[in-house]
C-alpha cells in the first residue's frame, strides 16, 4: 500500500469511518466481513464516492451500476 493510501486509511480510521467496507465485486457498502448483497468476502476499506439507491428497478443510476438491492454503493473500490 503506498504512503498516500495508507495516510488516507489512517485518517478514515481516526474519524470512525473505517468500519464500512465496500465489496470489490458489487460495490455494496456494509459493516460486516461478508457482503450482504452478493455474499462475497472480497471487501475493502479503500473506497471513495457514495451512491444511495432507494429503488434499483426505477433508478437509472442503479441500472447503470447493476444494483440488485437498495442501499449504499461505492463509486470506486480499490
GUMARVEX-448572 format. One record per residue (C-alpha): residue number from 1; residue in one letter; x, y, z. Coordinates in Angstrom, 1 decimal, padded with zeros to 4 digits. Layout:
// GUMARVEX-448572
<atom><pos>NUM</pos><code>a</code><xx>X</xx><yy>Y</yy><zz>Z</zz></atom>
...
END
This chain:
// GUMARVEX-448572
<atom><pos>1</pos><code>x</code><xx>000.0</xx><yy>000.0</yy><zz>000.0</zz></atom>
<atom><pos>2</pos><code>x</code><xx>001.5</xx><yy>003.3</yy><zz>-001.0</zz></atom>
<atom><pos>3</pos><code>x</code><xx>002.0</xx><yy>006.1</yy><zz>001.6</zz></atom>
<atom><pos>4</pos><code>x</code><xx>-000.9</xx><yy>008.3</yy><zz>000.3</zz></atom>
<atom><pos>5</pos><code>x</code><xx>-003.4</xx><yy>005.4</yy><zz>000.6</zz></atom>
<atom><pos>6</pos><code>x</code><xx>-002.0</xx><yy>004.5</yy><zz>004.0</zz></atom>
<atom><pos>7</pos><code>x</code><xx>-002.5</xx><yy>008.1</yy><zz>005.2</zz></atom>
<atom><pos>8</pos><code>x</code><xx>-006.0</xx><yy>008.2</yy><zz>003.8</zz></atom>
<atom><pos>9</pos><code>x</code><xx>-006.8</xx><yy>004.9</yy><zz>005.6</zz></atom>
<atom><pos>10</pos><code>x</code><xx>-005.4</xx><yy>006.2</yy><zz>008.9</zz></atom>
<atom><pos>11</pos><code>x</code><xx>-007.5</xx><yy>009.4</yy><zz>008.6</zz></atom>
<atom><pos>12</pos><code>x</code><xx>-010.6</xx><yy>007.4</yy><zz>007.9</zz></atom>
<atom><pos>13</pos><code>x</code><xx>-010.0</xx><yy>005.1</yy><zz>010.8</zz></atom>
<atom><pos>14</pos><code>x</code><xx>-009.4</xx><yy>008.1</yy><zz>013.1</zz></atom>
<atom><pos>15</pos><code>x</code><xx>-012.8</xx><yy>009.5</yy><zz>012.1</zz></atom>
<atom><pos>16</pos><code>x</code><xx>-014.5</xx><yy>006.3</yy><zz>012.9</zz></atom>
<atom><pos>17</pos><code>x</code><xx>-015.5</xx><yy>005.7</yy><zz>009.3</zz></atom>
<atom><pos>18</pos><code>x</code><xx>-013.3</xx><yy>002.6</yy><zz>008.7</zz></atom>
<atom><pos>19</pos><code>x</code><xx>-016.0</xx><yy>000.2</yy><zz>009.8</zz></atom>
<atom><pos>20</pos><code>x</code><xx>-017.7</xx><yy>000.4</yy><zz>006.5</zz></atom>
<atom><pos>21</pos><code>x</code><xx>-016.3</xx><yy>-001.7</yy><zz>003.7</zz></atom>
<atom><pos>22</pos><code>x</code><xx>-017.1</xx><yy>-001.8</yy><zz>000.1</zz></atom>
<atom><pos>23</pos><code>x</code><xx>-017.5</xx><yy>-005.1</yy><zz>-001.8</zz></atom>
<atom><pos>24</pos><code>x</code><xx>-015.0</xx><yy>-005.3</yy><zz>-004.7</zz></atom>
<atom><pos>25</pos><code>x</code><xx>-017.5</xx><yy>-007.4</yy><zz>-006.7</zz></atom>
<atom><pos>26</pos><code>x</code><xx>-020.7</xx><yy>-005.4</yy><zz>-006.5</zz></atom>
<atom><pos>27</pos><code>x</code><xx>-019.5</xx><yy>-002.2</yy><zz>-004.7</zz></atom>
<atom><pos>28</pos><code>x</code><xx>-022.2</xx><yy>-002.5</yy><zz>-001.9</zz></atom>
<atom><pos>29</pos><code>x</code><xx>-021.1</xx><yy>-000.8</yy><zz>001.3</zz></atom>
<atom><pos>30</pos><code>x</code><xx>-021.6</xx><yy>-002.7</yy><zz>004.5</zz></atom>
<atom><pos>31</pos><code>x</code><xx>-020.2</xx><yy>-003.1</yy><zz>008.0</zz></atom>
<atom><pos>32</pos><code>x</code><xx>-019.6</xx><yy>-006.8</yy><zz>008.2</zz></atom>
<atom><pos>33</pos><code>x</code><xx>-016.9</xx><yy>-009.1</yy><zz>006.7</zz></atom>
<atom><pos>34</pos><code>x</code><xx>-019.3</xx><yy>-010.7</yy><zz>004.2</zz></atom>
<atom><pos>35</pos><code>x</code><xx>-021.2</xx><yy>-008.7</yy><zz>001.6</zz></atom>
<atom><pos>36</pos><code>x</code><xx>-025.0</xx><yy>-009.0</yy><zz>002.3</zz></atom>
<atom><pos>37</pos><code>x</code><xx>-025.7</xx><yy>-008.3</yy><zz>-001.4</zz></atom>
<atom><pos>38</pos><code>x</code><xx>-023.6</xx><yy>-010.8</yy><zz>-003.2</zz></atom>
<atom><pos>39</pos><code>x</code><xx>-022.1</xx><yy>-012.9</yy><zz>-000.3</zz></atom>
<atom><pos>40</pos><code>x</code><xx>-018.5</xx><yy>-012.1</yy><zz>-001.3</zz></atom>
<atom><pos>41</pos><code>x</code><xx>-015.7</xx><yy>-011.8</yy><zz>001.3</zz></atom>
<atom><pos>42</pos><code>x</code><xx>-013.7</xx><yy>-009.6</yy><zz>-001.1</zz></atom>
<atom><pos>43</pos><code>x</code><xx>-014.2</xx><yy>-006.3</yy><zz>000.8</zz></atom>
<atom><pos>44</pos><code>x</code><xx>-012.1</xx><yy>-003.2</yy><zz>001.0</zz></atom>
<atom><pos>45</pos><code>x</code><xx>-011.7</xx><yy>-000.3</yy><zz>003.4</zz></atom>
<atom><pos>46</pos><code>x</code><xx>-010.3</xx><yy>001.7</yy><zz>000.4</zz></atom>
<atom><pos>47</pos><code>x</code><xx>-013.3</xx><yy>003.1</yy><zz>-001.4</zz></atom>
<atom><pos>48</pos><code>x</code><xx>-014.5</xx><yy>006.5</yy><zz>-002.5</zz></atom>
<atom><pos>49</pos><code>x</code><xx>-017.7</xx><yy>008.2</yy><zz>-003.6</zz></atom>
<atom><pos>50</pos><code>x</code><xx>-021.1</xx><yy>007.2</yy><zz>-002.4</zz></atom>
<atom><pos>51</pos><code>x</code><xx>-024.4</xx><yy>006.4</yy><zz>-004.2</zz></atom>
<atom><pos>52</pos><code>x</code><xx>-027.6</xx><yy>005.7</yy><zz>-002.3</zz></atom>
<atom><pos>53</pos><code>x</code><xx>-030.1</xx><yy>003.6</yy><zz>-004.3</zz></atom>
<atom><pos>54</pos><code>x</code><xx>-033.6</xx><yy>003.6</yy><zz>-003.0</zz></atom>
<atom><pos>55</pos><code>x</code><xx>-035.4</xx><yy>001.6</yy><zz>-005.8</zz></atom>
<atom><pos>56</pos><code>x</code><xx>-032.9</xx><yy>-000.1</yy><zz>-008.0</zz></atom>
<atom><pos>57</pos><code>x</code><xx>-035.5</xx><yy>-001.1</yy><zz>-010.6</zz></atom>
<atom><pos>58</pos><code>x</code><xx>-036.6</xx><yy>002.5</yy><zz>-011.2</zz></atom>
<atom><pos>59</pos><code>x</code><xx>-033.2</xx><yy>004.2</yy><zz>-010.7</zz></atom>
<atom><pos>60</pos><code>x</code><xx>-031.3</xx><yy>005.0</yy><zz>-013.9</zz></atom>
<atom><pos>61</pos><code>x</code><xx>-028.0</xx><yy>005.1</yy><zz>-011.9</zz></atom>
<atom><pos>62</pos><code>x</code><xx>-029.0</xx><yy>001.8</yy><zz>-010.2</zz></atom>
<atom><pos>63</pos><code>x</code><xx>-029.4</xx><yy>000.2</yy><zz>-013.6</zz></atom>
<atom><pos>64</pos><code>x</code><xx>-026.1</xx><yy>001.6</yy><zz>-014.7</zz></atom>
<atom><pos>65</pos><code>x</code><xx>-024.2</xx><yy>000.2</yy><zz>-011.8</zz></atom>
<atom><pos>66</pos><code>x</code><xx>-026.2</xx><yy>-003.0</yy><zz>-011.9</zz></atom>
<atom><pos>67</pos><code>x</code><xx>-027.6</xx><yy>-002.6</yy><zz>-008.4</zz></atom>
<atom><pos>68</pos><code>x</code><xx>-029.7</xx><yy>-005.5</yy><zz>-007.3</zz></atom>
<atom><pos>69</pos><code>x</code><xx>-030.9</xx><yy>-004.1</yy><zz>-004.0</zz></atom>
<atom><pos>70</pos><code>x</code><xx>-031.4</xx><yy>-000.8</yy><zz>-002.2</zz></atom>
<atom><pos>71</pos><code>x</code><xx>-028.6</xx><yy>000.5</yy><zz>-000.1</zz></atom>
<atom><pos>72</pos><code>x</code><xx>-025.3</xx><yy>002.4</yy><zz>-000.3</zz></atom>
<atom><pos>73</pos><code>x</code><xx>-022.8</xx><yy>001.7</yy><zz>-003.1</zz></atom>
<atom><pos>74</pos><code>x</code><xx>-019.2</xx><yy>002.9</yy><zz>-003.6</zz></atom>
<atom><pos>75</pos><code>x</code><xx>-018.3</xx><yy>004.7</yy><zz>-006.8</zz></atom>
<atom><pos>76</pos><code>x</code><xx>-014.7</xx><yy>003.4</yy><zz>-006.7</zz></atom>
<atom><pos>77</pos><code>x</code><xx>-013.3</xx><yy>000.5</yy><zz>-004.8</zz></atom>
<atom><pos>78</pos><code>x</code><xx>-009.6</xx><yy>-000.2</yy><zz>-004.7</zz></atom>
END
